[in-house]
């Protein structure tokens, strides 16, 4: 069986922000096409409708090749890039205290790649076979970085340094409020 090139589809200048659309793209990355479309149909995000159209377009592109079963496709890549600002520039509106606040109407470019499930599994095997022993020995990504640097990783901290203890009194009668001197009473003349 020959390896098929991934089937692509894209929606350029989509009228949604890339940050919001990336949340939806993360939902479908790596899923079979039918499960991805089901997840997109059930999502209440506006970007889910746009991503659903792009996935359906990529499936239609795959159906043009007679040897591919569209039910066995997997979302290989779902990427959302930032597009230009709508209108090409930032406009300004009045803000509080005499300031001006920017109006940015953002756009995004949505890209989807589909590939048959067998090709994805075969491509992942050689990479996973070489990296599996190192990943198991290290335990997690933070521990792997610490091991690579030659430093011991603390358990359960994901490679982050431990917090320093707080300085000053933490208990006692004066711990509740700030340490202030008592006020002097005024003398009546």
C-alpha positions as a Markdown table, in Angstrom:
| # | Residue | x | y | z |
|---|---|---|---|---|
| 1 | Unk | 0.0 | 0.0 | 0.0 |
| 2 | Unk | 1.4 | 3.4 | -0.9 |
| 3 | Unk | 1.5 | 6.2 | 1.6 |
| 4 | Unk | -1.1 | 8.8 | 0.8 |
| 5 | Unk | -0.3 | 12.5 | 1.2 |
| 6 | Unk | -2.4 | 14.2 | 3.8 |
| 7 | Unk | -5.6 | 15.8 | 2.6 |
| 8 | Unk | -5.8 | 19.5 | 3.4 |
| 9 | Unk | -8.4 | 22.2 | 3.7 |
| 10 | Unk | -8.2 | 25.7 | 5.0 |
| 11 | Unk | -10.4 | 28.7 | 5.8 |
| 12 | Unk | -8.4 | 31.9 | 5.5 |
| 13 | Unk | -9.6 | 35.2 | 7.0 |
| 14 | Unk | -12.1 | 33.5 | 9.3 |
| 15 | Unk | -13.9 | 36.1 | 11.3 |
| 16 | Unk | -13.0 | 34.8 | 14.7 |
| 17 | Unk | -9.9 | 35.3 | 16.9 |
| 18 | Unk | -7.2 | 32.7 | 16.8 |
| 19 | Unk | -7.1 | 32.4 | 20.6 |
| 20 | Unk | -10.8 | 31.3 | 20.7 |
| 21 | Unk | -10.5 | 29.0 | 17.7 |
| 22 | Unk | -7.5 | 27.2 | 19.1 |
| 23 | Unk | -9.6 | 26.0 | 22.0 |
| 24 | Unk | -11.8 | 24.2 | 19.6 |
| 25 | Unk | -8.9 | 22.9 | 17.4 |
| 26 | Unk | -7.4 | 21.3 | 20.5 |
| 27 | Unk | -10.6 | 19.3 | 20.9 |
| 28 | Unk | -10.3 | 17.5 | 17.6 |
| 29 | Unk | -6.6 | 17.1 | 17.1 |
| 30 | Unk | -5.8 | 13.4 | 16.8 |
| 31 | Unk | -9.4 | 12.2 | 16.7 |
| 32 | Unk | -11.0 | 10.1 | 13.9 |
| 33 | Unk | -13.0 | 12.3 | 11.5 |
| 34 | Unk | -16.4 | 11.0 | 12.7 |
| 35 | Unk | -15.6 | 11.6 | 16.4 |
| 36 | Unk | -14.2 | 15.0 | 15.5 |
| 37 | Unk | -17.3 | 16.1 | 13.6 |
| 38 | Unk | -19.5 | 14.8 | 16.5 |
| 39 | Unk | -17.5 | 16.8 | 19.0 |
| 40 | Unk | -17.7 | 19.9 | 16.8 |
| 41 | Unk | -21.5 | 19.5 | 16.4 |
| 42 | Unk | -22.0 | 19.3 | 20.1 |
| 43 | Unk | -19.7 | 22.2 | 21.0 |
| 44 | Unk | -21.4 | 25.5 | 21.7 |
| 45 | Unk | -18.4 | 27.6 | 20.5 |
| 46 | Unk | -18.8 | 29.8 | 17.5 |
| 47 | Unk | -15.4 | 28.6 | 16.1 |
| 48 | Unk | -16.7 | 25.0 | 16.1 |
| 49 | Unk | -19.0 | 25.8 | 13.2 |
| 50 | Unk | -16.1 | 27.2 | 11.2 |
| 51 | Unk | -13.8 | 24.3 | 12.0 |
| 52 | Unk | -16.6 | 21.8 | 11.2 |
| 53 | Unk | -16.8 | 23.3 | 7.7 |
| 54 | Unk | -13.1 | 23.0 | 7.2 |
| 55 | Unk | -13.0 | 19.3 | 8.4 |
| 56 | Unk | -16.0 | 18.5 | 6.0 |
| 57 | Unk | -14.1 | 20.2 | 3.2 |
| 58 | Unk | -11.0 | 18.1 | 3.9 |
| 59 | Unk | -13.1 | 15.0 | 3.9 |
| 60 | Unk | -14.6 | 16.0 | 0.5 |
| 61 | Unk | -11.0 | 16.5 | -0.8 |
| 62 | Unk | -10.2 | 13.0 | 0.4 |
| 63 | Unk | -13.2 | 11.5 | -1.3 |
| 64 | Unk | -11.8 | 12.8 | -4.6 |
| 65 | Unk | -9.2 | 10.1 | -4.3 |
| 66 | Unk | -11.0 | 6.8 | -5.0 |
| 67 | Unk | -8.8 | 4.6 | -2.8 |
| 68 | Unk | -9.5 | 6.4 | 0.5 |
| 69 | Unk | -12.3 | 5.4 | 2.9 |
| 70 | Unk | -13.5 | 8.7 | 4.5 |
| 71 | Unk | -14.6 | 6.9 | 7.6 |
| 72 | Unk | -11.0 | 5.8 | 8.4 |
| 73 | Unk | -9.5 | 9.3 | 8.3 |
| 74 | Unk | -7.8 | 10.9 | 11.3 |
| 75 | Unk | -7.3 | 14.6 | 12.1 |
| 76 | Unk | -3.5 | 14.7 | 11.8 |
| 77 | Unk | -3.2 | 18.5 | 12.3 |
| 78 | Unk | -5.7 | 21.2 | 13.3 |
| 79 | Unk | -3.9 | 24.6 | 13.3 |
| 80 | Unk | -5.2 | 28.1 | 13.8 |
| 81 | Unk | -2.9 | 31.0 | 12.8 |
| 82 | Unk | -3.5 | 34.7 | 13.3 |
| 83 | Unk | -4.8 | 36.6 | 10.3 |
| 84 | Unk | -4.7 | 40.4 | 9.7 |
| 85 | Unk | -7.0 | 42.8 | 11.5 |
| 86 | Unk | -10.3 | 43.3 | 9.7 |
| 87 | Unk | -10.0 | 46.6 | 7.8 |
| 88 | Unk | -6.2 | 46.3 | 8.1 |
| 89 | Unk | -5.7 | 48.7 | 11.0 |
| 90 | Unk | -6.6 | 49.4 | 14.6 |
| 91 | Unk | -9.4 | 51.9 | 15.2 |
| 92 | Unk | -9.8 | 53.8 | 18.4 |
| 93 | Unk | -12.8 | 54.5 | 20.7 |
| 94 | Unk | -13.1 | 56.8 | 23.7 |
| 95 | Unk | -12.1 | 55.2 | 27.0 |
| 96 | Unk | -12.3 | 56.3 | 30.6 |
| 97 | Unk | -10.4 | 59.3 | 32.0 |
| 98 | Unk | -9.9 | 60.8 | 28.6 |
| 99 | Unk | -8.0 | 57.8 | 27.2 |
| 100 | Unk | -8.5 | 56.1 | 23.9 |
| 101 | Unk | -9.0 | 52.3 | 23.7 |
| 102 | Unk | -8.1 | 50.2 | 20.6 |
| 103 | Unk | -10.7 | 48.3 | 18.6 |
| 104 | Unk | -9.0 | 45.3 | 17.0 |
| 105 | Unk | -11.3 | 43.1 | 14.8 |
| 106 | Unk | -9.1 | 40.0 | 14.5 |
| 107 | Unk | -9.2 | 37.3 | 11.9 |
| 108 | Unk | -7.6 | 33.9 | 11.8 |
| 109 | Unk | -6.5 | 31.2 | 9.3 |
| 110 | Unk | -7.8 | 27.7 | 10.1 |
| 111 | Unk | -5.9 | 24.7 | 8.6 |
| 112 | Unk | -6.8 | 21.0 | 8.9 |
| 113 | Unk | -4.9 | 18.0 | 7.7 |
| 114 | Unk | -6.5 | 14.5 | 7.5 |
| 115 | Unk | -4.6 | 11.3 | 6.9 |
| 116 | Unk | -5.7 | 7.6 | 6.8 |
| 117 | Unk | -5.6 | 5.9 | 10.3 |
| 118 | Unk | -3.1 | 3.2 | 9.2 |
| 119 | Unk | -0.6 | 5.8 | 7.9 |
| 120 | Unk | -0.7 | 7.8 | 11.1 |
| 121 | Unk | -0.1 | 4.7 | 13.3 |
| 122 | Unk | 2.9 | 3.6 | 11.2 |
| 123 | Unk | 4.4 | 7.0 | 11.2 |
| 124 | Unk | 4.1 | 7.2 | 15.0 |
| 125 | Unk | 5.7 | 3.8 | 15.7 |
| 126 | Unk | 9.4 | 4.6 | 14.8 |
| 127 | Unk | 9.4 | 7.9 | 16.7 |
| 128 | Unk | 7.7 | 6.4 | 19.8 |
| 129 | Unk | 10.0 | 3.3 | 19.8 |
| 130 | Unk | 13.2 | 5.5 | 20.0 |
| 131 | Unk | 11.9 | 7.9 | 22.7 |
| 132 | Unk | 9.9 | 5.5 | 24.9 |
| 133 | Unk | 12.8 | 4.3 | 27.2 |
| 134 | Unk | 14.0 | 7.9 | 27.8 |
| 135 | Unk | 10.5 | 9.1 | 28.6 |
| 136 | Unk | 9.8 | 6.3 | 31.0 |
| 137 | Unk | 13.0 | 6.8 | 32.8 |
| 138 | Unk | 12.5 | 10.5 | 33.3 |
| 139 | Unk | 8.8 | 10.2 | 34.3 |
| 140 | Unk | 7.5 | 13.6 | 33.2 |
| 141 | Unk | 8.6 | 16.5 | 31.0 |
| 142 | Unk | 9.8 | 18.6 | 34.0 |
| 143 | Unk | 11.7 | 15.6 | 35.4 |
| 144 | Unk | 13.2 | 15.0 | 31.9 |
| 145 | Unk | 14.5 | 18.5 | 31.7 |
| 146 | Unk | 16.0 | 18.3 | 35.2 |
| 147 | Unk | 17.6 | 14.9 | 34.3 |
| 148 | Unk | 19.0 | 16.4 | 31.1 |
| 149 | Unk | 20.5 | 19.3 | 33.1 |
| 150 | Unk | 21.9 | 17.0 | 35.7 |
| 151 | Unk | 19.7 | 18.3 | 38.5 |
| 152 | Unk | 17.5 | 16.2 | 40.7 |
| 153 | Unk | 13.7 | 16.8 | 40.2 |
| 154 | Unk | 11.5 | 17.2 | 43.2 |
| 155 | Unk | 8.6 | 14.7 | 43.3 |
| 156 | Unk | 5.2 | 16.2 | 42.4 |
| 157 | Unk | 6.5 | 19.6 | 41.4 |
| 158 | Unk | 6.7 | 19.1 | 37.6 |
| 159 | Unk | 10.2 | 20.5 | 37.7 |
| 160 | Unk | 9.3 | 23.8 | 39.4 |
| 161 | Unk | 11.5 | 25.0 | 42.3 |
| 162 | Unk | 10.0 | 24.8 | 45.8 |
| 163 | Unk | 8.4 | 27.9 | 47.3 |
| 164 | Unk | 10.4 | 29.8 | 49.9 |
| 165 | Unk | 8.9 | 29.9 | 53.3 |
| 166 | Unk | 7.2 | 33.1 | 54.3 |
| 167 | Unk | 9.2 | 35.4 | 56.6 |
| 168 | Unk | 7.9 | 37.1 | 59.7 |
| 169 | Unk | 5.5 | 36.0 | 62.4 |
| 170 | Unk | 2.7 | 33.8 | 61.3 |
| 171 | Unk | 1.0 | 33.3 | 64.7 |
| 172 | Unk | 0.4 | 35.2 | 67.9 |
| 173 | Unk | -1.7 | 38.2 | 68.9 |
| 174 | Unk | 0.1 | 40.7 | 66.6 |
| 175 | Unk | 0.0 | 38.4 | 63.5 |
| 176 | Unk | -3.6 | 39.4 | 62.6 |
| 177 | Unk | -2.9 | 43.1 | 61.7 |
| 178 | Unk | 0.0 | 45.2 | 60.7 |
| 179 | Unk | 2.6 | 46.0 | 63.3 |
| 180 | Unk | 1.9 | 49.7 | 64.3 |
| 181 | Unk | 2.8 | 51.8 | 67.3 |
| 182 | Unk | -0.1 | 52.8 | 69.6 |
| 183 | Unk | -1.3 | 56.3 | 69.0 |
| 184 | Unk | -0.3 | 59.0 | 71.5 |
| 185 | Unk | -3.1 | 60.7 | 73.3 |
| 186 | Unk | -3.4 | 64.4 | 73.0 |
| 187 | Unk | -3.0 | 66.5 | 76.1 |
| 188 | Unk | -5.8 | 68.8 | 77.0 |
| 189 | Unk | -4.5 | 72.3 | 78.1 |
